[in-house]
Amino acid sequence: MKYRSVVVTRRGGPDVFRIVEHALREPTIGETRIRILATTVSAPDIQARYGHTPFPPRIPFVPGYAIIGVVDAVGEGVTKAAAGDRVGALTITGGYAEYIYLNQDELIPVPVALDPAEAVTLILNYLVAYQVMHRSARVRSGDKVLIVGASGGIGTAFLQLGTLAHLTMFGLASRSKHHILVEHGATPIDYHTQDFVEVIRNAEPDGLNAVFDGMGGAYVRRGLSVLRHGGTLVVYGNPLSISGLGAPAGRGSRVQPAPEQEARQSVRNDGIEIQPAPVRRRLGCALQAARRTQDQTHHRKEVLSHGSGRSRCITGERPDSRQRRSGGA
Ligand SMILES: NC(=O)c1ccc[n+]([C@@H]2O[C@H](COP(=O)([O-])OP(=O)(O)OC[C@H]3O[C@@H](n4cnc5c(N)ncnc54)[C@H](OP(=O)(O)O)[C@@H]3O)[C@@H](O)[C@H]2O)c1
């Protein structure tokens, strides 16, 4: 039996994708074979495709940072998962595929009642936002915060979690996406035409409690300048795009890198009600989903969801079985 994956064949734009067929094999010792139900299409996939990340995956690789799937077969010695279990994983790569092979220790149980396309966005976007907000910045009800990149995948997770935490939010976004921020009660600032430092200093002369920064670069220094004494700026963006991190923190404020490793441990959302509202596409639409994510034309999470695509996509490429590989990535 065969399965398909979307392979990055060289560094570059979405056009470097190629659909490749692999032979399905039996899992090895400690390994599980998972039929993927949904996977995220996100900014880190793009950075990996271009090689703009500290440790880019070697070419060829299958992108896809997080998955939800069903255990299809288990190898010898597997005790933590069984065929039929619904599971999730932070895969880093390998998600743009119909099947993936993962060690049993990488899996987290996922309730079958959850929609896979919605639940998969928790593993990356919401977990980053949750950890930045509650574990790094440790926000409290009534805190005033700035979200840099508020209209994006992680940005909209911040908006939802920030509403639930009763924060006063300012957010940077292109004007065409300001309605998303307004829907969440945040004050939108157009970073193309407005000086956010000036806007925030006028609105909040005492400064903000926290800045959540997914961009880095000059935003680190400028973000620190709108913090109150003792405020916290958390940088969770790609370190290669952060030029100002070497600068000392100003006004007694803290700069914190966001912890990522705990993302492996749990997909529970602590009873919080959120509405991820992803855009669902079929695996064959990976190119279109990646293009929308890269062009920043999306304002919801793009998810490859098997069996529930809402648009019919033609990749123009035929499955290539010459590059048969046994694993997902
Ligand atoms: N630490 C971690 O574990 C982790 C995990 C995942 C992602 N990340 C990083 O988080 C960042 C965001 O990821 P994402 O998936 O949320 O990306 P995304 O969905 O593509 O969103 C990007 C956001 O950045 C905004 N933006 C673009 N250029 C900007 C500029 N010059 N100034 C201010 N805002 C700008 C966009 O605003 P408009 O579209 O409104 O213009 C959009 O809101 C990426 O750097 C990614 O590498 C970190």
The ligand as a MOL file (V3000), in Angstrom:
LIG
                    3D

  0  0  0     0  0            999 V3000
M  V30 BEGIN CTAB
M  V30 COUNTS 48 52 0 0 0
M  V30 BEGIN ATOM
M  V30 1 N 8.4630 30.1980 19.7850 0
M  V30 2 C 7.7380 29.2770 19.1680 0
M  V30 3 O 7.5310 28.1730 19.6630 0
M  V30 4 C 7.1050 29.6140 17.8380 0
M  V30 5 C 6.1850 28.7220 17.2850 0
M  V30 6 C 5.5520 29.0690 16.1020 0
M  V30 7 C 5.8750 30.2730 15.4750 0
M  V30 8 N 6.8190 31.0780 16.0230 0 CHG=1
M  V30 9 C 7.1670 32.3490 15.3750 0
M  V30 10 O 6.1180 33.2750 15.5940 0
M  V30 11 C 6.0690 34.1910 14.5190 0
M  V30 12 C 4.6030 34.3260 14.0520 0
M  V30 13 O 4.1230 33.0470 13.6310 0
M  V30 14 P 2.6270 32.9010 13.0800 0
M  V30 15 O 2.4570 31.4690 12.7120 0
M  V30 16 O 1.6520 33.5390 14.0030 0 CHG=-1
M  V30 17 O 2.7430 33.7790 11.7410 0
M  V30 18 P 1.6020 34.3070 10.7740 0
M  V30 19 O 0.3160 33.5950 11.0180 0
M  V30 20 O 2.1830 34.3020 9.4140 0
M  V30 21 O 1.3850 35.8330 11.2260 0
M  V30 22 C 2.4030 36.7890 11.0490 0
M  V30 23 C 1.9410 38.1170 11.6540 0
M  V30 24 O 3.0060 39.0500 11.5530 0
M  V30 25 C 2.4580 40.2950 11.1470 0
M  V30 26 N 3.5010 41.0870 10.4960 0
M  V30 27 C 4.0980 40.8560 9.3020 0
M  V30 28 N 5.0340 41.7770 9.0510 0
M  V30 29 C 5.0170 42.6240 10.1240 0
M  V30 30 C 5.7450 43.7830 10.4810 0
M  V30 31 N 6.7210 44.2820 9.7010 0
M  V30 32 N 5.4650 44.3840 11.6600 0
M  V30 33 C 4.5040 43.9080 12.4940 0
M  V30 34 N 3.7750 42.8070 12.2180 0
M  V30 35 C 4.0330 42.1750 11.0480 0
M  V30 36 C 1.3070 39.9570 10.2390 0
M  V30 37 O 0.4140 41.0630 10.2270 0
M  V30 38 P -0.5350 41.4510 8.9570 0
M  V30 39 O -0.7890 40.1670 8.1810 0
M  V30 40 O -1.7690 42.0080 9.6030 0
M  V30 41 O 0.2210 42.4700 8.1790 0
M  V30 42 C 0.7330 38.7340 10.9590 0
M  V30 43 O -0.1470 39.1290 11.9810 0
M  V30 44 C 7.0130 33.6410 13.4490 0
M  V30 45 O 8.2430 34.3590 13.5100 0
M  V30 46 C 7.2700 32.2250 13.8710 0
M  V30 47 O 8.5310 31.7640 13.5490 0
M  V30 48 C 7.4180 30.7890 17.1850 0
M  V30 END ATOM
M  V30 BEGIN BOND
M  V30 1 1 1 2
M  V30 2 2 2 3
M  V30 3 1 2 4
M  V30 4 1 4 5
M  V30 5 2 4 48
M  V30 6 2 5 6
M  V30 7 1 6 7
M  V30 8 2 7 8
M  V30 9 1 8 9
M  V30 10 1 8 48
M  V30 11 1 9 10
M  V30 12 1 9 46
M  V30 13 1 10 11
M  V30 14 1 11 12
M  V30 15 1 11 44
M  V30 16 1 12 13
M  V30 17 1 13 14
M  V30 18 2 14 15
M  V30 19 1 14 16
M  V30 20 1 14 17
M  V30 21 1 17 18
M  V30 22 2 18 19
M  V30 23 1 18 20
M  V30 24 1 18 21
M  V30 25 1 21 22
M  V30 26 1 22 23
M  V30 27 1 23 24
M  V30 28 1 23 42
M  V30 29 1 24 25
M  V30 30 1 25 26
M  V30 31 1 25 36
M  V30 32 1 26 27
M  V30 33 1 26 35
M  V30 34 2 27 28
M  V30 35 1 28 29
M  V30 36 1 29 30
M  V30 37 2 29 35
M  V30 38 1 30 31
M  V30 39 2 30 32
M  V30 40 1 32 33
M  V30 41 2 33 34
M  V30 42 1 34 35
M  V30 43 1 36 37
M  V30 44 1 36 42
M  V30 45 1 37 38
M  V30 46 2 38 39
M  V30 47 1 38 40
M  V30 48 1 38 41
M  V30 49 1 42 43
M  V30 50 1 44 45
M  V30 51 1 44 46
M  V30 52 1 46 47
M  V30 END BOND
M  V30 END CTAB
M  END
